[in-house]
């Protein structure tokens, strides 16, 4: 592999030096690909963001902070978001009834909303890994202080020509990130079996959040049943645990009812013998009518053409 790379398309190539490790005691060069962030859906922070491809598998926020510090100095880097983290589905504590009527829920006060967020965080199961690893070739978006910082990073990358100038990956991190290797696996094994007090506290917090949301959903459903619709009517329904149907559910139910009625009507057509007889008579009358119309058209065309004799 050559020592220098030219920019590939819109990307600038940032070579970094990977120091020798006990498992692989050979110095290596890893290449990051950087460009200005330009997502399909623009955001206010795009001008001060960098899209980074081919991030190392052991990347952390601390590693990239040290990397950008070595390029443009401290205070330029704010945070980084890895693409793999965005795809991880988050578990929901919402009961089925609360999910259905979530759109009608009012915004809570600041203190109450903050307390609810704390309760939901306490209801989450503790993570079994103290450090995340990423797939080879994955991407991330780095958020810098301002647009000027983005320009400075791209300029600093272009100045890296010799291997001795390449930033060293992990330089300045020290004990700021949890270690990998056997210590990482031992920590995973310990976190996979939390104590009974931790499991009990998490379960209690989960059911506290679940019961609160279910109660809120029941109160909101009761209030919505007494509110008039667009035409000013109040729908009378039996009280129960189920929330009122959404508009799209009502429209879907109406379409299904009309489809069933049409199918029943089609099945009853031509069911009796006299219906089939009357249908055949109507078809014969229609055929005779079209035949007479065609005859008149042919006669009119003959009269209009007249007599024509070719010259001899």
URSUL-V267255 format. One record per pair of residues at least 12 apart in sequence whose C-alpha atoms are under 10 Angstrom apart, sorted by the first residue. I is the first residue (numbers start at 1). J is the second residue. Records with the same first field share a line. If there is no record, write none. Layout:
I = J  J
//
This chain:
1 = 29
3 = 15  29  161  162  163
4 = 160  161  162  163
5 = 31  158  160  161
6 = 158
7 = 33  34  35  158
8 = 33  34
9 = 35
10 = 33  34  35  36
11 = 32  33  34  35  36  51  52  53  154
12 = 31  32  33  34  35  36  52  154  155  157  158
13 = 30  31  32  33  34  35  52  53  154  157  158  160
14 = 30  31  32  33  34  52  153  154  156  157  158  159  160  166  167
15 = 29  30  31  32  33  157  160  161  162  163  165  166  167  168  169
16 = 28  29  30  31  32  67  160  163  165  166  167  168  169  170
17 = 29  30  31  163  164  165  166  167  168  169  170  171
18 = 30  56  166  167  168  169  170  171
19 = 168  169  170  171
22 = 181
23 = 181
29 = 163  166  168  169
30 = 54  55  56  166  169
31 = 53  54  55  56
32 = 52  53  54  55  56  137  139
33 = 50  51  52  53  54  55  139
34 = 50  51  52  53  54  139  140  141  142  153  154  157
35 = 49  50  51  52  53  141  150  154
36 = 48  49  50  51  52  141  142  147  150  151  154
37 = 49  50  51  52  140  141  142  143
38 = 50  51
39 = 51
45 = 143  144  145  146  147
46 = 141  143  144  147
47 = 143  144  146  147  148  150
48 = 142  143  144  145  146  147  148  149  150  151
49 = 77  78  79  80  141  142  143  144  145  146  147  149  150
50 = 80  140  141  142  143  144  147  150  151  153  154
51 = 80  81  139  140  141  142  143
52 = 80  82  83  138  139  140  141  142
53 = 83  136  137  138  139  140  141
54 = 135  136  137  138  139  140
55 = 82  134  135  136  137  138  139  140
56 = 133  134  135  136  137  138  139  169
57 = 132  133  134  135  136  137  138
58 = 131  132  133  134  135  136  170  180
59 = 82  131  132  133  134  140  169  170  177
60 = 80  81  82  131  132  133  134  170  173  176  177  178
61 = 77  78  79  80  81  82  142  176  177
62 = 79  80  170  172  173  174  176  177
63 = 169  170  171  172  173  174  176  177
64 = 77  78  79  80  142  169  170  173
65 = 77  78  79  80  142  170  172  173
66 = 167  168  169  170  171  172  173
67 = 167  168  169  170  171  172  173
68 = 142  144  149  153  156  167
69 = 153  172
70 = 156  166  167  168  171  172
71 = 152  153  154  155  156  157  160  166  167
72 = 149  150  152  153  154  155  156  157
73 = 149  152  153
75 = 144  145  149
76 = 143  144  145  146  148  149  150  152  153
77 = 142  143  144  145  146  149  150
78 = 142  143  144  145  146
79 = 141  142  143  144  145
80 = 140  141  142  143  144
81 = 139  140  141  142  143
82 = 134  138  139  140  141  142
83 = 134  138  139  140  141
84 = 133  134  135  138  139  140
85 = 132  134  140
86 = 140
90 = 124
91 = 124  125
92 = 120  124  210
93 = 120  123  124  206  207  209  210  211  213  214
94 = 209  210  211  212  213  214  217
95 = 209  210  211  212  213  214  215  217
96 = 214  217  242  243
97 = 213  214  215  216  217  218  221  241  242  243  244
98 = 210  213  214  215  216  217  218  220  221  242  243
99 = 213  214  217  243
100 = 217  221  242  243  244  245  246
101 = 217  218  220  221  224  243  244  245  246
102 = 217  220
104 = 217  220  221  224
105 = 216  217  220
106 = 220
116 = 209  212
117 = 209
118 = 205
119 = 202  205  206  208  209
120 = 202  205  206  208  209  210
121 = 202  205  206
122 = 201  202  203  204  205  206  209
123 = 199  201  202  203  204  205  206  207  208  209  210
124 = 202  203  205  206
125 = 194  198  199  202  203  206
126 = 191  192  194  198  199  202
127 = 188  191  192
128 = 187  188  189  190  191  192  193  194
129 = 184  185  187  188  189  190  191  192
130 = 177  178  179  180  184  185  187  188  191
131 = 177  178  179  180  184  187  188
132 = 178  180
133 = 180
214 = 241
217 = 241  242  243
218 = 240  241  242  243
219 = 243
220 = 243
221 = 239  240  241  242  243  244  245
222 = 239  240  241  242  243  244
224 = 243  244
225 = 237  238  239  243  244
//
